Amino acid sequence: MAADRRPDRQRELRHRLEELGLDLLLVGHPPNLRYLTGFTGSAGMLLMHRDRAVLITDSRYAGQAPAEARGAAEVVVETTNLWERVRRSLGGSGTGRLRFGFERERVTVRDAERLSGIDRAEAVPTSGLVESLREVKDETEVAAIEAAAELAHGALAEVLPTIRVGDSEREIATRLESSLRRRGTEWHPFQTIVASGARSALPHARAGDRAIGAGEWLLLDFGAQLSGYCADITRTMVLGRADDRQREVYAVVRESQLRAREGIRPGMTGVQADALAREVIVAGGYGDHFGHSLGHGLGLEVHEGPRLAVTATEPIPVGAVVTVEPGIYLEGWGGVRLEDDLHLGPDGPRLLTDGRTEMLELH
């Protein structure tokens, strides 16, 4: 059995609370709840005290929450109003003033009003306390992402031979998502992108009714999820024989991605990592057509820290898992993106996806 990392995660979080002078942290973001306690429900609040963890949820999870959080948190099932129970728990019965943190990016205006009105307590907005811990993956997390990637590649290999001229983007997406589910993905980490022809120049195109024609681009961006952890893959191909311009653009993107895959190291800033790929695309004459960042962290969420971007000045931690996904997008003509997932260990990058980015021509 894999080691239970929840005590270590909670211990590190408590150290951070001490540094900030906080008595506790109120955690409500579901991926953070899962990371700290194992609870996978959609409704819950974790009160992470200096000496204990209390998970408050509702009656829908009366059986699930104690089973999942066993050994990591005391579970309280609230049968009427979850927020009122949180208020009572934070207000306490003593005379001292409680100083508690809350996740500022995850709280609505209404929730903030509820927090600010708690007697004998000071609500302190915090940012990224749990998310920064999640950036560093242990071996169990890395294995789950790698297994999800293997599942996703299996689905792709099953679907590619079925694609024909005249298939709609939505039909291809349906076959791909069906294969992913049959192979065991828990869910689709994001809406599957299938974009053909000129629509492949839309980085986040939604699959539509457009039928793919001979000689056109087909871009597939999809993922899988196992044990809560996500894989994220993009492949771009041509249905039929590629022309010279398609080969040229594809070659630039592939060279860009290979340079970044091989050159990224922990300790680099996100800016430096992004530059590895961006410099190749700029040198190829397509710098104005690579508008998004190189990549992002991957884990319990498909988009998490660290970021590989021109604005990301923080160093990439040892143990991060990141996507590497440069692209070139030419409006009215089409686009190419290639994406793989990397684990950045102390010895450098290791591919978790298959890394096979040779140009595909589907016949």
C-alpha positions in Angstrom: 0.0 0.0 0.0 1.1 3.5 -0.7 2.1 5.6 2.3 -0.5 8.0 3.7 0.9 11.5 2.9 -2.0 13.4 4.6 -0.3 13.8 8.0 2.8 15.2 6.3 0.7 17.6 4.2 -1.2 18.8 7.2 2.0 19.2 9.2 3.5 21.4 6.6 0.4 23.5 6.3 0.4 24.0 10.1 3.9 25.3 9.9 2.8 27.9 7.4 -0.1 28.9 9.6 2.3 29.4 12.5 4.5 31.6 10.3 1.5 33.8 9.4 0.2 33.9 13.0 -3.1 32.2 12.2 -4.9 30.0 14.6 -6.5 28.0 11.8 -7.3 27.9 8.1 -10.8 27.4 6.7 -10.5 25.2 3.6 -13.4 24.8 1.2 -11.9 24.2 -2.3 -12.7 20.5 -3.1 -9.2 19.6 -4.5 -7.6 21.0 -1.4 -10.0 19.0 0.8 -9.1 15.9 -1.1 -5.4 16.6 -0.8 -5.5 17.2 2.9 -8.1 14.7 4.0 -9.1 12.3 1.2 -12.7 13.6 1.1 -14.0 13.7 -2.4 -17.5 15.1 -1.8 -18.8 18.3 -3.3 -19.8 20.1 -0.1 -17.5 20.5 2.9 -15.4 22.8 5.0 -12.2 21.9 6.7 -11.1 23.7 9.9 -7.4 23.1 10.0 -6.4 24.0 13.5 -2.9 24.0 14.9 -3.6 20.7 16.7 -6.5 19.0 14.8 -8.5 19.0 11.7 -12.3 19.1 11.6 -14.2 18.4 8.4 -17.8 19.7 8.4 -20.1 18.4 5.7 -23.8 17.7 5.2 -26.0 14.6 5.5 -25.4 13.5 1.9 -21.9 12.5 3.0 -22.7 11.0 6.4 -21.2 7.7 5.3 -18.7 8.7 2.7 -16.9 11.5 4.7 -15.9 9.4 7.7 -14.7 6.6 5.5 -12.6 8.8 3.2 -11.2 11.1 5.9 -10.5 8.4 8.5 -7.3 9.1 10.3 -7.0 12.6 8.8 -9.9 14.6 10.2 -12.7 14.5 12.7 -15.9 14.6 10.7 -19.0 16.6 11.8 -22.2 16.1 9.8 -24.4 19.2 9.8 -28.1 18.4 9.1 -29.4 21.9 8.8 -27.0 24.7 7.7 -23.4 24.1 7.0 -22.4 27.7 7.2 -24.1 28.2 10.5 -22.1 25.3 11.9 -18.9 26.8 10.6 -19.9 30.1 12.3 -20.5 28.4 15.6 -17.2 26.5 15.3 -15.2 29.6 14.5 -16.9 31.8 17.0 -16.1 29.5 19.9 -17.1 30.1 23.5 -14.0 31.6 24.9 -13.1 35.3 25.4 -10.0 35.4 23.2 -10.0 36.6 19.6 -9.5 33.9 17.0 -7.5 34.8 13.9 -8.3 32.5 11.0 -7.4 32.4 7.4 -9.6 31.7 4.4 -9.0 31.0 0.7 -9.5 34.4 -0.9 -9.7 33.0 -4.5 -12.4 30.5 -3.5 -14.8 32.7 -1.5 -17.8 34.4 -2.9 -18.9 37.9 -1.8 -21.8 36.2 0.1 -19.3 33.9 1.9 -17.0 36.8 2.7 -20.0 38.6 4.4 -20.7 35.5 6.4 -17.0 35.2 7.5 -16.7 38.9 8.4 -19.7 38.7 10.7 -18.3 36.0 13.0 -18.1 37.1 16.6 -14.7 37.1 18.4 -12.9 36.2 15.2 -10.7 38.0 12.6 -11.0 36.7 9.1 -7.7 36.9 7.2 -7.6 36.4 3.4 -4.8 34.0 2.3 -3.6 32.9 -1.1 -2.3 29.6 -2.3 -1.3 28.0 1.0 -2.6 24.6 0.1 -2.1 25.0 -3.7 1.6 25.7 -3.2 2.0 22.5 -1.3 0.2 20.7 -4.1 2.8 21.9 -6.7 5.3 19.3 -5.4 4.1 15.8 -6.3 5.0 12.6 -4.4 5.6 9.3 -6.2 2.0 8.2 -5.7 0.7 11.4 -7.4 3.2 11.1 -10.3 2.2 7.4 -10.8 -1.5 8.4 -11.0 -0.8 11.1 -13.6 1.3 8.7 -15.6 -1.4 6.0 -15.5 -4.0 8.5 -16.6 -1.7 9.5 -19.5 -1.3 5.8 -20.5 -5.1 5.4 -20.5 -5.5 8.5 -22.6 -2.9 7.3 -25.2 -4.7 4.0 -25.4 -8.0 5.8 -26.2 -6.3 7.9 -28.9 -4.7 4.8 -30.5 -8.2 3.2 -30.7 -9.9 6.2 -32.2 -7.3 7.4 -34.8 -7.9 4.5 -37.2 -11.6 5.2 -37.2 -11.4 8.8 -38.4 -12.6 9.4 -41.9 -13.2 12.4 -44.3 -16.7 13.7 -43.5 -16.6 12.9 -39.8 -17.8 15.8 -37.7 -15.7 17.1 -34.8 -18.5 16.2 -32.4 -18.5 12.6 -33.7 -14.8 12.3 -33.2 -15.0 13.8 -29.7 -17.8 11.3 -28.8 -15.8 8.3 -29.9 -12.7 9.6 -28.1 -14.6 10.3 -24.8 -16.4 7.0 -25.1 -13.1 5.1 -25.4 -11.7 7.1 -22.4 -14.6 6.1 -20.3 -14.5 2.4 -21.3 -10.8 2.3 -20.4 -11.6 3.6 -16.9 -11.2 7.4 -16.7 -13.1 8.7 -13.7 -14.2 11.8 -15.7 -13.0 14.1 -18.4 -10.7 16.7 -16.8 -11.9 19.3 -19.3 -14.2 19.6 -22.3 -12.5 17.6 -25.1 -11.2 19.9 -27.9 -11.6 18.6 -31.4 -10.9 21.3 -34.0 -10.5 20.8 -37.8 -9.4 22.9 -40.7 -9.2 26.6 -40.0 -10.9 26.1 -36.6 -7.7 24.5 -35.3 -6.4 28.1 -35.0 -8.8 28.5 -32.1 -6.7 27.3 -29.1 -9.8 26.4 -27.0 -12.2 25.5 -29.8 -15.3 23.4 -28.9 -16.1 20.4 -31.0 -18.9 21.3 -33.4 -20.8 20.0 -36.4 -18.1 20.9 -38.9 -17.1 17.9 -41.1 -13.4 17.4 -41.6 -12.1 17.5 -45.2 -9.2 15.8 -46.9 -5.8 17.5 -46.4 -7.1 19.5 -43.3 -5.7 19.9 -39.8 -7.2 17.9 -37.0 -6.3 19.0 -33.5 -7.2 16.9 -30.5 -6.8 18.1 -26.9 -8.1 15.7 -24.3 -7.3 14.1 -21.0 -8.0 11.4 -18.4 -8.3 11.2 -14.7 -7.3 8.4 -12.3 -7.4 8.6 -8.5 -8.3 12.2 -8.9 -5.2 13.1 -10.9 -5.3 14.4 -14.5 -3.3 13.9 -17.6 -3.5 16.5 -20.5 -2.5 15.7 -24.1 -2.7 17.5 -27.4 -1.9 16.0 -30.8 -2.3 17.7 -34.2 -2.4 15.8 -37.4 -3.5 16.0 -41.1 -6.3 13.9 -42.6 -4.5 12.8 -45.8 -1.2 14.1 -47.1 0.3 17.3 -45.6 1.4 20.1 -47.9 4.7 22.0 -47.6 3.3 24.8 -45.5 1.7 22.4 -43.0 5.0 20.5 -42.7 6.9 23.8 -42.1 4.6 25.0 -39.3 4.5 21.6 -37.7 8.3 21.3 -37.7 8.7 24.6 -35.9 6.2 23.7 -33.2 7.8 20.2 -32.8 11.3 21.7 -32.5 10.0 24.2 -30.0 8.3 21.5 -27.9 11.3 19.2 -28.0 13.7 22.0 -26.9 11.5 22.8 -23.9 10.8 19.1 -23.0 14.6 18.5 -22.9 15.7 21.8 -21.3 13.3 22.5 -18.5 14.8 22.1 -15.0 13.6 22.6 -11.5 14.7 26.0 -10.2 14.1 27.7 -13.5 11.5 30.4 -13.4 8.4 30.0 -15.5 9.7 32.8 -17.7 12.9 30.9 -18.5 11.0 27.7 -19.2 8.6 29.5 -21.5 11.5 31.2 -23.3 13.0 27.8 -24.3 10.1 27.1 -26.6 9.1 30.7 -27.5 12.6 31.5 -28.9 12.3 28.7 -31.4 8.9 29.9 -32.6 10.1 33.6 -32.8 13.2 32.5 -34.8 10.9 30.6 -37.2 9.0 33.8 -37.9 5.8 32.9 -36.0 6.4 34.7 -32.7 3.2 36.8 -33.1 1.1 33.6 -33.5 2.0 31.9 -30.2 -0.3 33.9 -27.8 -0.7 31.6 -24.8 1.8 30.4 -22.2 4.0 27.3 -22.6 2.3 25.3 -19.9 0.9 24.8 -16.5 1.0 22.5 -13.5 -1.0 19.3 -13.5 -2.5 17.3 -10.6 -5.8 17.2 -8.9 -6.8 20.0 -11.2 -6.0 20.1 -14.9 -4.7 23.7 -14.4 -2.8 24.4 -11.3 0.7 25.8 -10.3 3.4 26.3 -11.3 2.9 28.3 -14.5 5.3 28.3 -17.4 4.6 31.8 -18.8 6.2 35.2 -19.6 4.7 36.6 -16.4 5.7 33.7 -14.1 8.7 34.8 -12.1 8.7 32.2 -9.4 11.1 29.2 -9.6 9.7 25.8 -10.6 9.9 23.5 -7.5 11.5 20.1 -7.6 8.8 17.5 -8.0 6.4 19.6 -10.1 4.4 18.1 -12.9 3.9 20.4 -15.8 2.5 20.5 -19.4 4.6 21.6 -22.3 2.3 22.8 -25.1 3.6 25.4 -27.5 1.5 26.3 -30.6 1.3 28.3 -33.7 -2.2 29.6 -34.8 -2.8 31.3 -38.1 -6.3 32.8 -38.4 -8.2 31.5 -41.5 -5.6 28.7 -42.1 -5.3 26.6 -39.0 -3.1 25.9 -36.0 -0.7 23.3 -34.5 -0.3 22.5 -30.8 1.7 19.6 -29.3 1.3 18.9 -25.6 3.0 16.4 -23.3 3.3 16.1 -19.5 6.6 16.2 -17.6 7.7 15.3 -14.1 10.5 17.6 -13.0 12.5 15.6 -10.5 16.0 16.3 -9.1 17.6 14.7 -12.1 15.7 16.7 -14.6 12.6 16.1 -16.7 10.8 12.8 -17.3 8.0 12.3 -19.7 4.8 11.0 -18.3 3.1 10.9 -21.7 4.5 9.0 -24.7 6.2 12.0 -26.3 5.6 10.7 -29.8 5.1 13.8 -31.8 6.1 12.8 -35.3 3.7 14.3 -37.8 0.7 12.0 -38.4 -1.0 11.8 -41.7 -4.2 9.8 -41.3 -5.2 7.8 -44.4 
